[in-house]
Amino acid sequence: QQMGDRTAIPQYAYPHMRVICQDAAPIVRASWMRGVSALPNVFAHESWIDELAWRAGEDPIAFRLRYLND
């Protein structure tokens, strides 16, 4: 299991989901951060959700809340 795989699964409960991981060179030196891959993975997930909400013509927060279990 690669470093990025551990945080690649988003916290949202989508009915159909496929996650593809590709390792890339880090943007910043992250050896001192907790959860080394969490920062770029969360940024990628949340940015993608913004794009999906925009395409669906929905409020981004409402779009997110629909897929949270708690």
KEBA-316000 format. One record per residue (C-alpha): residue number from 1; residue in one letter; chain; x, z, y. Coordinates in Angstrom, 1 decimal. Layout:
! KEBA-316000
r seq NUM type A mol A xx X zz Z yy Y
...
//
This chain:
! KEBA-316000
r seq 1 type Q mol A xx 0.0 zz 0.0 yy 0.0
r seq 2 type Q mol A xx 1.4 zz -1.0 yy 3.4
r seq 3 type M mol A xx 1.3 zz 1.2 yy 6.5
r seq 4 type G mol A xx -1.5 zz -0.9 yy 8.1
r seq 5 type D mol A xx -3.8 zz -0.8 yy 5.1
r seq 6 type R mol A xx -4.4 zz 2.9 yy 5.4
r seq 7 type T mol A xx -6.4 zz 2.6 yy 8.6
r seq 8 type A mol A xx -7.7 zz -0.9 yy 8.2
r seq 9 type I mol A xx -11.2 zz 0.1 yy 7.0
r seq 10 type P mol A xx -13.4 zz 0.8 yy 10.1
r seq 11 type Q mol A xx -15.6 zz 3.8 yy 10.5
r seq 12 type Y mol A xx -18.7 zz 1.6 yy 10.8
r seq 13 type A mol A xx -21.0 zz 1.0 yy 7.8
r seq 14 type Y mol A xx -21.5 zz -2.7 yy 7.8
r seq 15 type P mol A xx -23.8 zz -4.1 yy 5.0
r seq 16 type H mol A xx -21.3 zz -6.9 yy 4.2
r seq 17 type M mol A xx -17.7 zz -6.3 yy 5.0
r seq 18 type R mol A xx -14.4 zz -7.9 yy 4.0
r seq 19 type V mol A xx -11.1 zz -6.5 yy 5.4
r seq 20 type I mol A xx -8.0 zz -8.6 yy 5.4
r seq 21 type C mol A xx -4.7 zz -7.0 yy 6.3
r seq 22 type Q mol A xx -1.5 zz -8.8 yy 7.5
r seq 23 type D mol A xx 1.5 zz -6.8 yy 8.5
r seq 24 type A mol A xx 3.0 zz -7.7 yy 11.9
r seq 25 type A mol A xx 5.9 zz -6.5 yy 14.0
r seq 26 type P mol A xx 4.9 zz -3.4 yy 16.0
r seq 27 type I mol A xx 4.1 zz -3.9 yy 19.7
r seq 28 type V mol A xx 5.7 zz -0.5 yy 20.6
r seq 29 type R mol A xx 8.0 zz 1.7 yy 18.7
r seq 30 type A mol A xx 5.5 zz 4.0 yy 16.9
r seq 31 type S mol A xx 7.7 zz 6.3 yy 14.9
r seq 32 type W mol A xx 6.7 zz 9.3 yy 17.0
r seq 33 type M mol A xx 2.9 zz 8.7 yy 16.9
r seq 34 type R mol A xx 0.6 zz 10.3 yy 14.4
r seq 35 type G mol A xx -1.2 zz 7.7 yy 12.5
r seq 36 type V mol A xx 1.3 zz 4.9 yy 13.1
r seq 37 type S mol A xx -1.1 zz 2.0 yy 12.4
r seq 38 type A mol A xx -4.2 zz 3.7 yy 13.6
r seq 39 type L mol A xx -3.7 zz 2.7 yy 17.3
r seq 40 type P mol A xx -3.5 zz -1.1 yy 16.8
r seq 41 type N mol A xx -6.1 zz -1.1 yy 14.1
r seq 42 type V mol A xx -8.7 zz 0.8 yy 16.1
r seq 43 type F mol A xx -8.0 zz -1.5 yy 19.1
r seq 44 type A mol A xx -8.6 zz -4.5 yy 16.9
r seq 45 type H mol A xx -11.8 zz -3.1 yy 15.4
r seq 46 type E mol A xx -13.3 zz -2.1 yy 18.8
r seq 47 type S mol A xx -12.3 zz -5.4 yy 20.5
r seq 48 type W mol A xx -13.9 zz -7.3 yy 17.7
r seq 49 type I mol A xx -17.1 zz -5.3 yy 18.0
r seq 50 type D mol A xx -17.2 zz -6.0 yy 21.8
r seq 51 type E mol A xx -17.0 zz -9.7 yy 21.0
r seq 52 type L mol A xx -19.8 zz -9.5 yy 18.3
r seq 53 type A mol A xx -22.1 zz -7.5 yy 20.7
r seq 54 type W mol A xx -21.5 zz -10.1 yy 23.5
r seq 55 type R mol A xx -22.3 zz -13.0 yy 21.2
r seq 56 type A mol A xx -25.4 zz -11.2 yy 20.0
r seq 57 type G mol A xx -26.5 zz -10.5 yy 23.6
r seq 58 type E mol A xx -26.6 zz -6.8 yy 22.9
r seq 59 type D mol A xx -25.3 zz -3.7 yy 24.6
r seq 60 type P mol A xx -21.9 zz -2.8 yy 23.0
r seq 61 type I mol A xx -22.6 zz 0.9 yy 22.6
r seq 62 type A mol A xx -26.0 zz 0.2 yy 21.0
r seq 63 type F mol A xx -24.4 zz -2.3 yy 18.7
r seq 64 type R mol A xx -21.8 zz 0.3 yy 17.6
r seq 65 type L mol A xx -24.4 zz 3.1 yy 17.1
r seq 66 type R mol A xx -26.5 zz 0.9 yy 14.8
r seq 67 type Y mol A xx -23.6 zz 0.9 yy 12.3
r seq 68 type L mol A xx -22.5 zz 4.5 yy 12.4
r seq 69 type N mol A xx -23.8 zz 6.7 yy 9.6
r seq 70 type D mol A xx -23.7 zz 10.0 yy 11.4
//
